Amino acid sequence: MIEIEKTALDGVIVITPRRFGDARGWFSETWNDARLREVGLDLNFIQDNQSYSAPRGTLRGLHFQTNPVAQDKLVRVVRGAIIDVAVDLRKASPTFGKHVAVELTAENGKQLLVPKGFAHGFITTVPDTEVFYKVTAPYSPENDKGLAFNDPALGIDWGMPESELTLSDKDKLHPVLADLPDYF
Ligand SMILES: Cc1cn([C@H]2C[C@H](O)[C@@H](COP(=O)(O)OP(=O)(O)O[C@H]3O[C@@H](C)C(=O)[C@@H](O)[C@H]3O)O2)c(=O)[nH]c1=O
């Protein structure tokens, strides 16, 4: 059994798989292909990724891969907590440039499905956070692109001042939305 919640952005959904609790703890099917197909999600995941972020306030993003290796991502947290963000980059979409932000924690077990055509990023809200996500296309450095996390046009509230963030050098230099080509 899985709970599916729509968000304000078409295609971005929150999935909460059931947890079966007992005296030992709990058990959960964190991904079940047949169950997702039953609810119309036909996704061919081909790679699993995991990242560990030591400091609270680690911000990774905003990232996306362009076609032909655009990726759908199914994101969850196995330790700690994040605010997970998806930004609509589909030029013809009525919600182009809009974003959703969802709290994913090891405790709440929520998963965010970020489809192709969206930029993705997250900030860790506690130290020692591990994020696990499945993707539907292989990593391709040539097609790996970024969008500035602090582009004022996006208006994302990351919940922490920029002086407290830890970013990769690459993530400090991404273009703003207005300077991105029409990728999708
Ligand atoms: C994403 C990725 C990175 N790498 C390598 C490249 C580099 O040497 C090292 C770290 O890469 P990055 O700095 O891009 O890692 P990171 O900043 O964690 O990138 C990730 O951020 C989140 C928000 C996403 O949505 C992911 O798709 C991915 O872009 O890992 C792979 O080998 N395979 C992969 O699939």
The ligand as a Gaussian input file, in Angstrom:
#p B3LYP/6-31G(d) Opt

LIG

0 1
 C       25.403000      12.769000      -9.860000
 C       26.638000      11.871000     -10.069000
 C       27.888000      12.320000      -9.695000
 N       28.980000      11.546000      -9.882000
 C       30.312000      12.044000      -9.456000
 C       30.757000      13.333000     -10.123000
 C       31.541000      14.048000      -9.050000
 O       32.898000      13.654000      -9.094000
 C       30.947000      13.563000      -7.738000
 C       30.005000      14.589000      -7.081000
 O       29.058000      15.004000      -8.057000
 P       28.120000      16.243000      -7.807000
 O       28.901000      17.335000      -7.180000
 O       27.417000      16.532000      -9.082000
 O       27.109000      15.638000      -6.720000
 P       25.745000      16.291000      -6.174000
 O       25.953000      17.760000      -6.044000
 O       25.318000      15.532000      -5.002000
 O       24.778000      16.048000      -7.402000
 C       23.470000      15.554000      -7.243000
 O       22.673000      16.597000      -6.686000
 C       21.281000      16.295000      -6.539000
 C       20.587000      17.539000      -6.047000
 C       20.676000      15.711000      -7.755000
 O       19.525000      15.982000      -8.128000
 C       21.494000      14.682000      -8.454000
 O       20.939000      14.353000      -9.711000
 C       22.942000      15.115000      -8.602000
 O       22.993000      16.194000      -9.544000
 O       30.225000      12.365000      -8.048000
 C       28.877000      10.299000     -10.448000
 O       29.898000       9.578000     -10.635000
 N       27.637000       9.833000     -10.820000
 C       26.509000      10.572000     -10.644000
 O       25.384000      10.115000     -10.990000

